[in-house]
């Protein structure tokens, strides 16, 4: 029985991803988010002396943008500290925008599916 639940979740996630990719504004914001992650990863790899691998740079970028901040890696030079404070504000705006657009798309999809089901029930009666 649990395997069926996993497949249902997988179908739901795929449906939402297809729905999101069709929306131009979400595609654009996803590309901006990707660019932001790439810029942060490059910056931390180039300028932060405690970050020596691309994986660590990417990890720190994602942890910073999502404001999780485990504290295992932190900026040590003034330039990286200033960049990080500005980067968090930019990242928060992008993530908030994505969450809003994804929520809107999910609600629209749910409303459409409910309307379709109600239409089928009326036809059956």
Order of alpha helices (4+ residues) and beta strands (2+ residues): alpha-alpha-alpha-alpha
